[in-house]
Amino acid sequence: MSEEKPAEPGQPTLTPPDQTLLPPSTSEAPATSSAWMPAPPPPPSSVWSRIAAYIVLIAVVAAVGGAGIGWSIARAVNNRPVAQATASPEAPIQQVTPGTGTTPSSNTASTAAKVSPAIVDINTVLGNGAAAGTGMLVSSTGEILTNNHVVNGSTSITVSVQGRTQTYSAHVVGVDISQDIAVIQIDGSVSGLPTVKFADSSSLKVGDTVLAIGNALGRGGAPNVTSGQITALDQSITASSGGSSSETLNGMIQSDAVIYEGDSGGALVNSSGQVVGMITAGQAQGYRSSASDVGFAIASNTAVSVVNRIRAHEEAADLTYGQVGYLGVTAQTLDASSAQQLGLSVNSGALVNTVQPGSAAEAAGITRFSVITKLGGMSVTSSDTLGTAIRTHKPGDSVSATWVNQGGTHTATVTLGGINP
C-alpha cells in the first residue's frame, strides 16, 4: 500500500539513488567496465523514461539536529509485535580505527579495489515492475547491508556478486525503517565472499577525501566509482517515497562525490578503503535528474549499530524481522470531492487507485475506486490507517475486509500475501 502524491513543480528535492525502476521483463545489458570507471553519462531519454519512473524524493530540512520520524509505515511497524527470530545470534561487527592520508586520482582505482569486490547489485520485483540498488557484503556467508528503501515493498530479491556468474535469491532478515537500514541474506549455502571493512565515522572531518561506490543507474557489472570530499556532517533530511509520506534521517554525512539512482545502499569510502557511510540520497533540481554532486550517506557508526542489533535478534519497536502483510493495492485518503464524483455513500476511508493482479485484494473482489473502510477489525479512515491495519498482520493471515463501491458495501475474508517492509 502506498499513497501517491505529485511532487511540487520547481521545488528542490533530494533523489535517493535507490531502486531505479527497470522494465518488467527486459533489462539493459550490463556495462562492460573495469573495477574503476568515471561516472557514467545519463542514459538516452528513451531508456531514462523507463528507469526514472520510480524515484524517492527528499528535501533537506535542517543542517544539524533531528526531528521526529514522520513516516506512517514506521509508526505502523512500531505498533505491532516484533516477530521472533529463530537463528542463533551472530557476532557483532567490529569497526576499525580510520586510516589517514589522502587519495590522489592516481590511487583512486587501488583504493576502490579494496572495497568493490564486496559491493553487490540488488534487484527486486515490485508489483509488475522491477528495481535495482546496491548492497555491501558484511559476512562471508552472504549477509548484506543496504537501505530499507532499496528492498521496501518488494516481493522478491536477487543479488549479483562481483566475479560470480550466477545470481542469488535473498530474503530480508531485519530492517530499521526509521533509519532506512536493512539487512538481507543470500538464500542457500554460500561461503568465501569478500566483505567490507567499516571504520569509526566519529572522527570524520569536512574536507576528508571520499569515494562513492555503487550500482549507478542500475546497470550492474563492476561498481561505478566517483571521488569527492565531505562537505558537511550531522545533516538532517526529510525523505518521502515517490512524494508520499515522509521520514526524517539524522546524522547524515554530506559529500560532493557524484551519485546516481541505483547507488543507494552503496559505500562511502575513506582514503584507506574503509567504509565510513552508506549512500542514501542525492540532491537534485527537479524530478528527472539522474546525477547529483550533493549526496547524503548514513554514518557507518549508525549503520553498524543497527546491523549488530539485528544480528543479536534484539526485540524492539523500531526493528522489524522478515516480511509483513500485503493486500495488493495502492490507495489515497478519500476526500469529499472524490466521494461525490464517484457517487459513493461514504465519507472516509482509503480510496483504491490500483489493484495488483493476483493479489489478495483482487481475489476478494476489491476494484479500483473502491473505498476500504475496515480491515482486520480496524477502522480505516485514510491511506495511513490502511497501512497500519495491513502491517499489523503477517503474511498468510486471513482477515476481514470491508469496502464500498458503486455497487454498495461488501465484506470478504482476504488472505494476506507477504512483502518486504
N, C-alpha and C positions, 0 to 999 in steps of 0.2 A: 504494500500500500504506500502510495506517495501522493503528495499534494503538489500539483503543478501550478506555478505562478510565473508570469513572464518577468524577465529582468527589465529594469527601468532603462530606457534608451540613454546613452551617454554617460551613465554612472560608472565611475572607475570600479573595477572588480578584480578579484584575485581568482585565477583559474587553476585549481589543483591539477597538476599534470597527471591525473589519476587514470581512471578507466576510460581510455579512448574508445568510443563506440565503433565497433567494426561491423561489416556487413554480416548478416546471419549465417550465410553458407559458404562464403568465399573470403579470402584474406589476401592482403598484399604479400608478395614474395619477400622474405627477409632480405634486408640489405646486406650485401657482401661487404665486410669491413674487417679491419684489424682490431686488436684489443683497445686501441685508442683511435678516435677519429674526431675531426672537428664537428661542431654542431651541424645537424642536417638542415637544409633549407626547408621551408614549409612545403608540403606536398601540393601537387596541382589541385586546382579548385574542384575538379570532378571527384578526386579522392577525398579532399578536405570536407566536401559536403557530407560524406559518409562518416568520417571519423570525428567530426566536430559535433555530431548530433547529441552526444551526451557529454556535458561539461559541468563540473561543480563550480559554482560562482562564490567568491569570497570577498569580503570587504574588510580593510583594516579599520579597526575602531579605536585602538589605543597604542601608544608607544611602549608603555610599561604598565604592569599591574594586570589584574584579572577581573573579569566579570563572570557572573554565574552562567552555567550551561543553559542554553535555550532550546535545545533540540528535543522535540516532543518524544522522539523514539528513545532517546536516552532516559527520559523520565519514565517511559513505559517499561523499559527493561529494569530500571531501578525498583519498580513496584512489584516485580514478580520474583518468586523464589529462584535462586540460582541452582542450576542442575548439578547433581552430584557427579564429580569426576571419578573415574574408575581406575585409571592407570596410576602407577607409583610416581610420586613427585620426582622431578629431575633436579639435578644440582643447579644452583643459581649461576648465571653468567657472571664472570669476574671481569671488571674493566681494568684497563692498564693506564699507567701514567702517560699523558700525552707526550709524543715526541716533539722535538723542537727543530727549527730550521725553516727554510723557505722551499718553494717548489718552482724553480725556473722552468720555462717552457720546455727546455731540453730534457727535463726529468719528469714531465707530466706523464708520459707513457709508462715509465718504470714505476711511478707511484700508483697509477691506476691499476697496473698489472697485479699489485698486491691484493686488490680488492675485487676486481672484475670477475674472476672465476667463481666467486661466491654470490654474484648478483644473478638473480633468476628472473625470467619472464613469467608473468602470471596472466592467464587468460580465463575469463569467466563467461558463463551463459547467464544472460539477464533477459528473462521473458523470451521474446522472439529474436533478440539480438545477441551480440557478443561484445566483450570489452577486454581491455588489456591494461596492465600495470606492471609494477616491479616489486621484487622482494629481496630480502637478504637472508642467506642461509646462516642460522645460528647454531646448528648442530650437524654433525657429520651423517646423521641418520634422517635428515630431511625436514627438520623443524625450521620454519621460515617466519621472519618478521616482516610485516607490511602495514600499510594503512588500512584501517577498517573500511574506508570508503572505496578501496580497491575491490574488496570482496562483498561489501554490503549489498544485500538484495539479490545475490546470485544464487542459482540453484545447483551449479556445478563449477568446479575449479580445476584447471590443468596447469602444470608447471613445466617449463623448459629450463634445463640446467645446461650451463655452458660446457661444451665439449662432449655432451651426450646426445645421441641422435634421437632417442626415444623421449616422449613426453610422459608425464606422470599425472595421475589424478591426485587430488589433495582435498582435505577437509579442514574446516575451522576447528581449532582447539578451543580458543577463547578470545574474547575481544573486550576492550575498554572503549566503549563508544565515546565517552566524554573526552578521551584523549586521542581519538582517531587512531587507535593502535589495535592490530590484530596479530595473532599467532596462528599459523596454519601448519599442517603436517602432511608431507607426501604419504600417500597410501602405500601399503605393502612394505616389503623389506628393501631398504637401500642403505648403503654404507659408503664410507670413504669420501664423502662430499667435502669440499673446501668450505671454510667458514670465515666470516668477517671477524675482525678484532675491534672491540669497542674501546674508545678512550674516554676518560673522565672529561665531561664537557664544561665543568665548572670554571676551568681556567682559560676558556676561550676569550679572545680579545678582538675588538674591532680592528680590522686590518690584517688579521690572520689569513693566510692563503688556504683556499679550499677547492676541492674538486666536487662536481656533481655528476653522479654516475647512475644511469637508469635506462629504461626501455623507451627511449624517446619516440613519440608518435606511434607507439605500439608496433613497431616494425620488426621486433625480435632480432635475433642474431647477437653479435657482440655488443655489449653495452655501449651507449654513447657517453662520452666524457667531455665536460666543459670545465674551465677553470675560472676562478674569481677570488673575491675576498669577502670576509664577513663585514657587513656594513652596519649591523645593529644587533643587539642582544635583548633578550627578555621582552620580545614583542607579543602583543595580543591581537588576534584576528577573530572575526566572526565569520563562520563558514556556513553556506547553505547549499544543499544538493539540488542542482538544477533550478535554483531560485526559490526553493520551497523552505521549509522550516530550517532553523539555523542552530549552530553550536559555536561556543567560544573556546578557542585554543589559546593557552597562555604559555609564556616562557619560550617562545619560538626564536630560532636563530634566523636572521635575515642575511642574505648574501646576494652578490650580483653575478654569480655563475649562472649562465643561461640554462633554463629548464623548459621542458616541453610537456604537453599532455602525454601520459604514459609513463612519466618519470616518478610518479607518486609511489612511495614505498622504497625508492632507491636510496643510495648512500650519499651523504655529505661527508667528505673525507678530508682529513688534515694532511699536512705535507709529509707525514710519516706513513701514510697509507692506513690510518686508523679511522674508524667511523666515529664521527662526532655528532651526527644528526641523521634524521630520516626525512627525505624530501616529501613535502606535503602540499604546497600551494605556491602559485606564482601570480604576481600582479599583472593585469592586462587592461588595456583600454578597449572595452567592447567585448562582445560575446565570442567572436571568431578569431581571436589572436591565438597563434599556435605556439609562440615562444615568449618567454619573459626573462628579463635580466634583473627582476626583483623577486627573489624566491624566498620561501619560508620552509624551515625544517624543524621537526620535533627534536629537541636536545637528546643526545644519547643517554644522559642520566635518567630522563623521564622514560624513554623507551625501554631501557634495560630494567628499570624498576617494575614496569608493568609486565614485561616478559617473565621476570622472576616470580611475580605474584601468580601469574597464570601457571607457570611451571610447578609452583607449590600447591596448585589447586585451591588457592585461597577462596573462601566463600565470602563474597562481599557484594553490596548492592550495585557497585559500579562495574562488576565483572560478569560477563555472560559466557556460558560454555555451550558449544555446539549450535545447532540450528534452532530457530524459533518458528512459530506457526506462520502459515502462509495461506491467505484466502485467494489471492489472484486477481486483485483489482487495483486500479489507480482511482483516486477519489479526491474531491474537494468539498469544502464545507458548503452545505446548501444555504443559499441566500433567498430572500423573499422574491426577488426578481426572477431567479431561475425557477423557483417553485411555481410562480404564476405562469411563466412562459410554457412550462411543461404540463400545466394543468394538474398539478399534484396536490392532494389534500393533506399536506404535511408541512410543518413549519421549521423543522430542524432535522439534521442528520448528515450523512456522508453521501454526496451525490457521485455516483459511479461514472467515471469518464471512459474507462476501458476495462474489458474483462479478458484475462489471459486464457487462450484456448487450452482446454484440458485441465483447467484449474478447478478447485473446489467450488468456486463461485459459479463457473459455467455449469458444472454438474448439478448444482442446486437450482438453476434457472434464473440466477441474477443476471440482468442485462444492463447494457449502457443506459444511462439516465434513470436507473433505479436509485432510490434513496434508502440506504441501510440505516435502520433506526435502533436495532438491538442485535447484539452478538454475544453468545455465551452467557446470557442473563444480565449483561451490562448494557445500559442505555448508551446509544450512540447519538451524539448531538453535533459532531463535527468530524472532519477527517482525522484530527489528532486523537479524539476519543476512540475512533475506529482502530487506529494504530495501537492504542493502548489495549483495547479489547482483544485484538488479534494476538499481540505479543505476550499476553498473559497465559497463552496456551502453547503447548508443544506440538510438533508435527505428529499427525496421527490422531490427535484429539478430535472427538465428534462433539460439535457444539450446535446449538440452535441459533439460526439467523432469521431476522425479520426485516423485510424491506417493502417499500411502497413504490409502485409504478402506476402507469395509466390504467392498468387492469385491476388495481386495488391493492390490498395488503396481503402479503404472503409470508409464510413461515415454513422453514425446512431445516433438517439436520444436515450440516456440512462436515465433512472430514477434512481437516486442515492438512495441507501439504507442508513441506519444510523449506526454509530459506535461510540464508546466512544473515545474521543480524547486522 
